Each structure stands twice: as structure tokens, then as C-alpha cells.
Amino acid sequence: MASRRKVLGWSATVLMVGIVLKGTGEDAMSTAKPWYARCLVGMEVGPTGAQFGSDPTDVGYAARFSGTDIARKQFDVGSEYVVIWAKDSEYAYYDSKVAPKCPGLGARDVLRETIDAAKPHGLPVIAYCVVQGNGYPLREHPEFRMIGADGQPIDRICFNSGYVEHAKAVAAEMLAYGIDGFHMDMLDQGFGPPYGCWCEACKTRFEAQYGKPMPGGATWDDDWDRMLEFRYETGVRFERELREYIRGLAPDVTVDFNYHGSPPFSWEVGQRPVQHAVIGDFVTGETGAWGFSALGVGLTASFLAAATPGRPYQIAMQRGVRMYHDMTTRPLNDLRWEALTLLAHGAQVTMVDKTPYDGVLDPVAYKRIAVLFDEVHAKRAHFGQAPLCEVGLYYSARTRDWYGREKPARYQQGFNGAHKALTYEHIPTGILLDENVDLDTLRRFPVVYLPHAAILSEDEIGLFQTYVEEGGRLLATGITGLLDRLGRPRDTCALAALIGAELVEILPSTDNHVRVAASDASIGLTEGIDMDGPFLVEGPAAAFRPTTATAFGTLMKPHRTVRQQKGLEGTGWPMSADAPVGPAVLVNTVGQGTVVYVPCSPDAATAGEHPVTEARRFVRNLVRFLDQDPLVQIEAPLNVQTVVTREKDILRVHLLGYLAPPGCTPAENRPYALPNLIEDAPQYRARITMNAPIREAHALCAATELTLNDSTIDTFVNDIHEIIVIQCGS
């Protein structure tokens, strides 16, 4: 134990937080609260070798996959619960009568082994169970298969097919073992074309519900709107029926469903952000820089918190360097960065271990996981506080579906770019979702930011109107309010009264430019931006004419060559700035509040293939104009992510340093390189300025240098994760 802490260089003060240093925290062992509400870290363990199918004669696969060994390892590393692989799309890993058993196990029963080893020590055991998949269920029951609009079968399970009865039978078998919960994985309806489902069961149910046949495909009209609703309701109905069946047999057994309602996923998976997050006892998502980006780690945590406000949420990360089932182990600092980023945001973290082919446990992986979990337990008192957010970043599921359509990045890019800009500029940010937003939620944020919320309902507009009239500050970008409910261009902006301007036209170009001048300094627009020439703001834009708003900056359309004008050459590559078409910023006073409308895309540009720094700074300057005296301002390098939480008069500033070294040319899909792994801890200086008196401030790590001068804290940090604890008050 001592050698682990020496590696991390923790301060002795970190360990004085009332935590059981070996194993789990005292709160985690209590039974006063359900397991998912008292635990911080756990593991999911499953074998590798059947994820793409399996031969029943392959008796070497999972032959050493031992529930006894897995449970014992949880105690060794300080895991607070275990999600044990009980059934996938090929095999059951227990003595099942309704699913084929993994042949390599012989007479052994992994679920029984896990229960017998874990229960005497109070370790919660959660059964992992795959729902969607194209293995034995479709081989044995081809009638479960989805059907495409063209009548061709799709290798996915239709949730209206009757498969739920098989899922119930599997659940009943597992409940007999005395498990504490289920983790139901793969509740999607596919991750892209071909889309389903047009089977007879779906067609019959659809016609009974809507009084008309299904549309013939993705028609993007009122019929398709009904089809999307039908798909969403299908997923909800399946999950609820399975959940209620389990609760009827065992009311105290928890059920959580793996979730694909957050970016980058869209309508094709059949899930909305809120609707499908609140069905289980808690929601479980997944992250990983390999598939969702480094910034996607914190974003996913914030998104799940917004989808299930006031409820615990879980996020799974994996120990492999590339993705699940690659049987590799990431460097310790790489694992620390992701896990501690999730915990700082408020998530419960599940470390996924996909074992080698025979099921034996990798000692290197568990050695590193033990060091990580020790650190988590030592810092336990500093996780789980309420986030302090300056900006509420608005996500429109309706825009995702009807503007993004079959290219969801068309919408997601602006949202992701806004998050990137705010994260790089260390502006504390939370997520707002169109499905559950209300006036009280809006009021929690000094600034509400609508990136490319192209489709807005009358109810949403009414909320924003009241929020601003009461003194709120609204920032909207791109083509916010410029499409109708089916994603078609409007003649007028839905926010015209709020923004104080009239729509002239939606520009056909995306390679637009912005120019700022000295006169724009009055609202801070020029800070960090060179005024000697225009800069590219790649993304959707529109020309507006001010009515009551004040105009700032200049939006410029791009040049077009003669060949481009003749249609002989594409416009996918940016061209230089041509003539002005209107203002770049509109500022309007409404009641006691302020609305800033930016009819171009600095956020989408920040997440695009030409992410000029001026675009990001443009976003920062607009936020700082709207909120000039925030409670906390943080200056730190761009590779440091910050999370601010509040507990009465104590603020915690989590500093998370991401230091991936430069990479080489990728083997495939150049230039889209995978991120390299974090090996070294970063060294950097950070400054925290409070708009309030500071009574005391300290860092958790003894090696961190900290100087307090009135309301300013200067630090020098040399680690992946540091927490600055600030006691406010005079």
C-alpha cells in the first residue's frame, strides 16, 4: 500500500478524510442506502473470444474464467461492486436452461462462484446481460430479427418481436442466484442504416396506434415523425416491461440499462436523451478517448447528470488501450486521467476488464487498477458535490433528429464545439436538455447558451422569454430558431422578438468569415483576436437586419471562383472572405436581461476541421460580455480541464491535466489519428480568481505550490489530478 502512494506522491493530508484505505470506503459498505448510491468505483469483468461469434467446440475459450478469482480480486483492488459477465449474445456463463452455456466452463457456474465468494463480504454482485445481439437468439428464433423497409432481414433483434419473453426467462434464472442487480447492455435499435423495423409485429402495432400504415422509409415528413416516435416508444416499452417483471419477482434488485442517448448517438439508436435515461434505477453510459474523444469524457458525465437530475449515474470506462476486448492495459496515468475526470464531474465509475481468451485475470491490469482505486478512496470526501456552473449549454433533441437527420454531426458539431470552447477557456458549464428544461433550471445559470438550436417550440421560446425578462442572459449561435418542426427553413426567425432582428437569408455557404474592429471592443469582442483581417468561422450562417438590436462585428460571405459559380467545382474546401452580408453579433436588451445572437458558427468551427483559435476566443468573449463578474475565473493551460463544485461555503476546483504526446501518421484513415496514451504527469501553473473573500485555500497534494493573495490563488501543479479546496468567507 505504501509503495502505491509513493508513486502518486500524495500528501498525508489527503489520507485524513475518514476513508478505509484498504478496500472500500465505510460509506460503501453501509446498507442504509442502495449499493449504487453509496459506491464510487467498481468493476465489470467479462471474457474475450465470443464477441464476434463462437464455435461450440472452442472449449479453451473462458476455461479459466473464474467467479471466485474475480471476486477475490475486487477485494484486493478496492472495488466496491462487481458486474459479472453472465450472458452475452452467444453464451450464458452460468447453468442456464434457456440460453446455451459456454462450453469452456464445463461443470462450473461463474455466476454461482461469484455470488459465493462475494456475498459473505457484502460485495454487491450485478449480473451483466446482453439484450441486443445477433448470436444464438437469432439463430434459434429468426422471427426475432428486424426487417428493413425493403423487406430484407437485419441482424438486430426487434423489441416488438416477442423477444422480451426470452429476456424475462433469462432474468428469472439469474434472480434465483441472489444477485443485487442487473446491468442490461445493448438496448439500441442499430447504429446506422439499414434502419428497422418493418416486421409484421411492428407494422401491426404501428397501424393500430396511428390508424395508417408505416412510411416506406426515412421520408422526413409527418409520417416519419410518427415513425420516430414509434421507435422511441418501442424501446421504452421493452425496458419498462422487463424492469417491472424483475421488480415483481425481486423488488430490491436494481436494474440499469446501458444508454446511447448522449452525443455522438442520435435517433437511429432509438433513444432520446431524457426519455430513455430515467427508466432504470440509474443510468449507465460509457466513455473512452478512443471512441468518444477526450473531451467526451467530461461531456458524457455532465450530459447524464442533466438527463437524470438529482439521481446517481454510472459511467463505464475500459482498461484497454484501444477498445473493449483488446486485452491490453493502459498506462496508470491514462487510467487515472479518465477515471478522475468522471469522478470530479460526479459520476460513479465502472472499470471494464475484458480478460484474455482463457479468462485468466491480467496481473498488470489489476496492479494499476489497485493504485487508481486507492487514490479514489483517499479522495472520496472530495467527490459528489454539486457542480457550480456559469453557463448552461442547451441540447435540442428535436434539432438533433430533424436538422441532423441522417448526418447527426451536422447538429452535434456545434454543440460539441461550444463545449470544447467553454472547456478550453475554463468556463464552468452544465448541460440543459429540451426534454426536461424548466424555468427553475434555467435560472440556475447566469448564461444560457443555445448552439445551433435550429428547431424551437413555442413552449421553449416562452421559457427563454421569461428567463431573459427576469434578468437572464441568453447566447444563441448559428441557425438557432431558423427551421420549423420538420427541419425545413423558416421565413422568419422564431426568436425574432428576442433577438431584435429580421432574417434576410440563410447563407448557402459554410466557409464564412468574421471581421472585428476597434469599435467592437466596447463589448470585449476583440480580446485575443487580431483586427487586421477576417478569420474563418466554418459552419452555417445567416444574414440579419437589426430592428431593436445593436450590431457588432461583420459577417462576410466567401469568394467563389468562376468554376464554382458554374457548378464545375465544389465548395467543400474553404475560400477566402468576400463581401459583408450583415452583422456578426446582435445584442438586444429584453426586460432586465440581454440576448446575444450570433448568426454564424464559431462553436461549430471550433469543433471542425479548421478550428482557428479566433473562433474559440470569440465564444469566450461573448460569454464574458454577458457575465462580466463570475464568482470564479480560472486561468490554466488549454490541456487542463477544470470542474468547480460547491458545498455550502467550500468550493473545490478540480484541475485535470491531459498530456498525450504527439502521434505519428495513422496506419489507416489518414488524417484521423487515434489519441496517444498519457504516460507523464503535466506541469503547469494555474490561477483562480474569486469574486468573493477567501478565508483559506489549500491543495490536496503536498508537492503542489500554492500562494493565496487576497482573492487570487496561484498554483504550480505536477500531477494528473489536483483539487484546490477553497473556504469562502471573510
SULTAJO-V311061 format. One record per residue. N is the residue number from 1. RES is the residue in one small letter. SS is DSSP state (hx for helix, st for strand, lp for the rest). Layout:
{{N	RES	SS} {N	RES	SS}}
This chain:
{{1	m	lp} {2	a	hx} {3	s	hx} {4	r	hx} {5	r	hx} {6	k	hx} {7	v	hx} {8	l	hx} {9	g	lp} {10	w	lp} {11	s	lp} {12	a	hx} {13	t	hx} {14	v	hx} {15	l	hx} {16	m	lp} {17	v	lp} {18	g	lp} {19	i	lp} {20	v	lp} {21	l	lp} {22	k	lp} {23	g	lp} {24	t	lp} {25	g	lp} {26	e	hx} {27	d	hx} {28	a	hx} {29	m	hx} {30	s	lp} {31	t	lp} {32	a	lp} {33	k	lp} {34	p	lp} {35	w	hx} {36	y	hx} {37	a	hx} {38	r	hx} {39	c	lp} {40	l	lp} {41	v	st} {42	g	st} {43	m	st} {44	e	st} {45	v	st} {46	g	st} {47	p	lp} {48	t	lp} {49	g	lp} {50	a	lp} {51	q	lp} {52	f	lp} {53	g	lp} {54	s	lp} {55	d	lp} {56	p	lp} {57	t	lp} {58	d	lp} {59	v	lp} {60	g	lp} {61	y	lp} {62	a	lp} {63	a	lp} {64	r	lp} {65	f	lp} {66	s	lp} {67	g	hx} {68	t	hx} {69	d	hx} {70	i	hx} {71	a	hx} {72	r	hx} {73	k	hx} {74	q	hx} {75	f	hx} {76	d	hx} {77	v	hx} {78	g	lp} {79	s	lp} {80	e	lp} {81	y	st} {82	v	st} {83	v	st} {84	i	st} {85	w	st} {86	a	st} {87	k	st} {88	d	lp} {89	s	lp} {90	e	lp} {91	y	lp} {92	a	st} {93	y	lp} {94	y	lp} {95	d	lp} {96	s	lp} {97	k	lp} {98	v	lp} {99	a	lp} {100	p	lp} {101	k	st} {102	c	lp} {103	p	hx} {104	g	hx} {105	l	hx} {106	g	lp} {107	a	lp} {108	r	lp} {109	d	lp} {110	v	hx} {111	l	hx} {112	r	hx} {113	e	hx} {114	t	hx} {115	i	hx} {116	d	hx} {117	a	hx} {118	a	hx} {119	k	hx} {120	p	hx} {121	h	hx} {122	g	lp} {123	l	lp} {124	p	st} {125	v	st} {126	i	st} {127	a	st} {128	y	st} {129	c	st} {130	v	st} {131	v	lp} {132	q	lp} {133	g	lp} {134	n	lp} {135	g	lp} {136	y	hx} {137	p	hx} {138	l	hx} {139	r	hx} {140	e	hx} {141	h	lp} {142	p	hx} {143	e	hx} {144	f	hx} {145	r	st} {146	m	st} {147	i	st} {148	g	st} {149	a	lp} {150	d	lp} {151	g	lp} {152	q	lp} {153	p	st} {154	i	st} {155	d	st} {156	r	st} {157	i	st} {158	c	lp} {159	f	lp} {160	n	lp} {161	s	lp} {162	g	lp} {163	y	hx} {164	v	hx} {165	e	hx} {166	h	hx} {167	a	hx} {168	k	hx} {169	a	hx} {170	v	hx} {171	a	hx} {172	a	hx} {173	e	hx} {174	m	hx} {175	l	hx} {176	a	lp} {177	y	lp} {178	g	lp} {179	i	lp} {180	d	lp} {181	g	st} {182	f	st} {183	h	st} {184	m	st} {185	d	st} {186	m	lp} {187	l	lp} {188	d	lp} {189	q	lp} {190	g	lp} {191	f	lp} {192	g	lp} {193	p	lp} {194	p	lp} {195	y	lp} {196	g	st} {197	c	lp} {198	w	lp} {199	c	lp} {200	e	hx} {201	a	hx} {202	c	hx} {203	k	hx} {204	t	hx} {205	r	hx} {206	f	hx} {207	e	hx} {208	a	hx} {209	q	hx} {210	y	hx} {211	g	lp} {212	k	lp} {213	p	lp} {214	m	lp} {215	p	lp} {216	g	lp} {217	g	lp} {218	a	lp} {219	t	lp} {220	w	lp} {221	d	lp} {222	d	hx} {223	d	hx} {224	w	hx} {225	d	hx} {226	r	hx} {227	m	hx} {228	l	hx} {229	e	hx} {230	f	hx} {231	r	hx} {232	y	hx} {233	e	hx} {234	t	hx} {235	g	hx} {236	v	hx} {237	r	hx} {238	f	hx} {239	e	hx} {240	r	hx} {241	e	hx} {242	l	hx} {243	r	hx} {244	e	hx} {245	y	hx} {246	i	hx} {247	r	hx} {248	g	hx} {249	l	hx} {250	a	lp} {251	p	lp} {252	d	lp} {253	v	lp} {254	t	st} {255	v	st} {256	d	st} {257	f	st} {258	n	st} {259	y	lp} {260	h	lp} {261	g	lp} {262	s	lp} {263	p	lp} {264	p	lp} {265	f	lp} {266	s	lp} {267	w	hx} {268	e	hx} {269	v	hx} {270	g	lp} {271	q	lp} {272	r	lp} {273	p	lp} {274	v	lp} {275	q	lp} {276	h	lp} {277	a	lp} {278	v	lp} {279	i	lp} {280	g	lp} {281	d	lp} {282	f	st} {283	v	st} {284	t	st} {285	g	st} {286	e	st} {287	t	lp} {288	g	lp} {289	a	hx} {290	w	hx} {291	g	hx} {292	f	hx} {293	s	lp} {294	a	lp} {295	l	hx} {296	g	hx} {297	v	hx} {298	g	hx} {299	l	hx} {300	t	hx} {301	a	hx} {302	s	hx} {303	f	hx} {304	l	hx} {305	a	hx} {306	a	hx} {307	a	hx} {308	t	lp} {309	p	lp} {310	g	lp} {311	r	lp} {312	p	lp} {313	y	st} {314	q	st} {315	i	st} {316	a	st} {317	m	st} {318	q	st} {319	r	lp} {320	g	lp} {321	v	lp} {322	r	lp} {323	m	lp} {324	y	lp} {325	h	lp} {326	d	lp} {327	m	lp} {328	t	lp} {329	t	lp} {330	r	lp} {331	p	lp} {332	l	hx} {333	n	hx} {334	d	hx} {335	l	hx} {336	r	hx} {337	w	hx} {338	e	hx} {339	a	hx} {340	l	hx} {341	t	hx} {342	l	hx} {343	l	hx} {344	a	hx} {345	h	hx} {346	g	lp} {347	a	lp} {348	q	st} {349	v	st} {350	t	st} {351	m	st} {352	v	st} {353	d	st} {354	k	st} {355	t	lp} {356	p	lp} {357	y	lp} {358	d	lp} {359	g	lp} {360	v	lp} {361	l	lp} {362	d	lp} {363	p	hx} {364	v	hx} {365	a	hx} {366	y	hx} {367	k	hx} {368	r	hx} {369	i	hx} {370	a	hx} {371	v	hx} {372	l	hx} {373	f	hx} {374	d	hx} {375	e	hx} {376	v	hx} {377	h	hx} {378	a	hx} {379	k	lp} {380	r	hx} {381	a	hx} {382	h	hx} {383	f	lp} {384	g	lp} {385	q	lp} {386	a	st} {387	p	st} {388	l	lp} {389	c	lp} {390	e	lp} {391	v	st} {392	g	st} {393	l	st} {394	y	st} {395	y	st} {396	s	lp} {397	a	hx} {398	r	hx} {399	t	hx} {400	r	hx} {401	d	hx} {402	w	hx} {403	y	lp} {404	g	lp} {405	r	lp} {406	e	lp} {407	k	lp} {408	p	lp} {409	a	hx} {410	r	hx} {411	y	hx} {412	q	hx} {413	q	hx} {414	g	hx} {415	f	hx} {416	n	hx} {417	g	hx} {418	a	hx} {419	h	hx} {420	k	hx} {421	a	hx} {422	l	hx} {423	t	hx} {424	y	hx} {425	e	lp} {426	h	lp} {427	i	lp} {428	p	lp} {429	t	st} {430	g	st} {431	i	st} {432	l	st} {433	l	st} {434	d	lp} {435	e	lp} {436	n	lp} {437	v	lp} {438	d	lp} {439	l	hx} {440	d	hx} {441	t	hx} {442	l	hx} {443	r	hx} {444	r	lp} {445	f	lp} {446	p	lp} {447	v	st} {448	v	st} {449	y	st} {450	l	st} {451	p	st} {452	h	lp} {453	a	lp} {454	a	lp} {455	i	lp} {456	l	lp} {457	s	lp} {458	e	hx} {459	d	hx} {460	e	hx} {461	i	hx} {462	g	hx} {463	l	hx} {464	f	hx} {465	q	hx} {466	t	hx} {467	y	hx} {468	v	hx} {469	e	hx} {470	e	lp} {471	g	lp} {472	g	lp} {473	r	st} {474	l	st} {475	l	st} {476	a	st} {477	t	st} {478	g	lp} {479	i	lp} {480	t	lp} {481	g	lp} {482	l	lp} {483	l	st} {484	d	lp} {485	r	lp} {486	l	lp} {487	g	lp} {488	r	lp} {489	p	st} {490	r	lp} {491	d	lp} {492	t	lp} {493	c	lp} {494	a	lp} {495	l	lp} {496	a	hx} {497	a	hx} {498	l	hx} {499	i	hx} {500	g	lp} {501	a	st} {502	e	st} {503	l	st} {504	v	st} {505	e	st} {506	i	st} {507	l	lp} {508	p	lp} {509	s	lp} {510	t	lp} {511	d	st} {512	n	st} {513	h	st} {514	v	st} {515	r	st} {516	v	lp} {517	a	lp} {518	a	hx} {519	s	hx} {520	d	hx} {521	a	hx} {522	s	hx} {523	i	hx} {524	g	lp} {525	l	lp} {526	t	lp} {527	e	lp} {528	g	lp} {529	i	lp} {530	d	lp} {531	m	lp} {532	d	lp} {533	g	lp} {534	p	lp} {535	f	st} {536	l	st} {537	v	st} {538	e	st} {539	g	lp} {540	p	lp} {541	a	lp} {542	a	st} {543	a	st} {544	f	st} {545	r	st} {546	p	st} {547	t	lp} {548	t	lp} {549	a	lp} {550	t	st} {551	a	st} {552	f	st} {553	g	st} {554	t	st} {555	l	st} {556	m	st} {557	k	st} {558	p	st} {559	h	lp} {560	r	lp} {561	t	lp} {562	v	hx} {563	r	hx} {564	q	hx} {565	q	hx} {566	k	lp} {567	g	lp} {568	l	lp} {569	e	lp} {570	g	lp} {571	t	lp} {572	g	lp} {573	w	lp} {574	p	lp} {575	m	lp} {576	s	lp} {577	a	st} {578	d	st} {579	a	st} {580	p	st} {581	v	st} {582	g	st} {583	p	st} {584	a	st} {585	v	st} {586	l	st} {587	v	st} {588	n	st} {589	t	st} {590	v	st} {591	g	lp} {592	q	lp} {593	g	st} {594	t	st} {595	v	st} {596	v	st} {597	y	st} {598	v	st} {599	p	lp} {600	c	lp} {601	s	lp} {602	p	hx} {603	d	hx} {604	a	hx} {605	a	hx} {606	t	hx} {607	a	lp} {608	g	lp} {609	e	lp} {610	h	lp} {611	p	lp} {612	v	lp} {613	t	hx} {614	e	hx} {615	a	hx} {616	r	hx} {617	r	hx} {618	f	hx} {619	v	hx} {620	r	hx} {621	n	hx} {622	l	hx} {623	v	hx} {624	r	hx} {625	f	hx} {626	l	hx} {627	d	lp} {628	q	lp} {629	d	lp} {630	p	lp} {631	l	lp} {632	v	st} {633	q	st} {634	i	st} {635	e	st} {636	a	lp} {637	p	lp} {638	l	lp} {639	n	lp} {640	v	st} {641	q	st} {642	t	st} {643	v	st} {644	v	st} {645	t	st} {646	r	st} {647	e	st} {648	k	lp} {649	d	lp} {650	i	st} {651	l	st} {652	r	st} {653	v	st} {654	h	st} {655	l	st} {656	l	st} {657	g	st} {658	y	lp} {659	l	lp} {660	a	st} {661	p	lp} {662	p	lp} {663	g	lp} {664	c	lp} {665	t	lp} {666	p	lp} {667	a	lp} {668	e	lp} {669	n	lp} {670	r	lp} {671	p	lp} {672	y	lp} {673	a	lp} {674	l	lp} {675	p	lp} {676	n	lp} {677	l	lp} {678	i	st} {679	e	lp} {680	d	lp} {681	a	lp} {682	p	lp} {683	q	st} {684	y	st} {685	r	st} {686	a	st} {687	r	st} {688	i	st} {689	t	st} {690	m	st} {691	n	lp} {692	a	lp} {693	p	lp} {694	i	st} {695	r	st} {696	e	st} {697	a	st} {698	h	st} {699	a	st} {700	l	lp} {701	c	lp} {702	a	lp} {703	a	lp} {704	t	lp} {705	e	st} {706	l	st} {707	t	st} {708	l	st} {709	n	st} {710	d	lp} {711	s	lp} {712	t	st} {713	i	st} {714	d	st} {715	t	st} {716	f	st} {717	v	st} {718	n	st} {719	d	lp} {720	i	lp} {721	h	st} {722	e	st} {723	i	st} {724	i	st} {725	v	st} {726	i	st} {727	q	st} {728	c	st} {729	g	lp} {730	s	lp}}
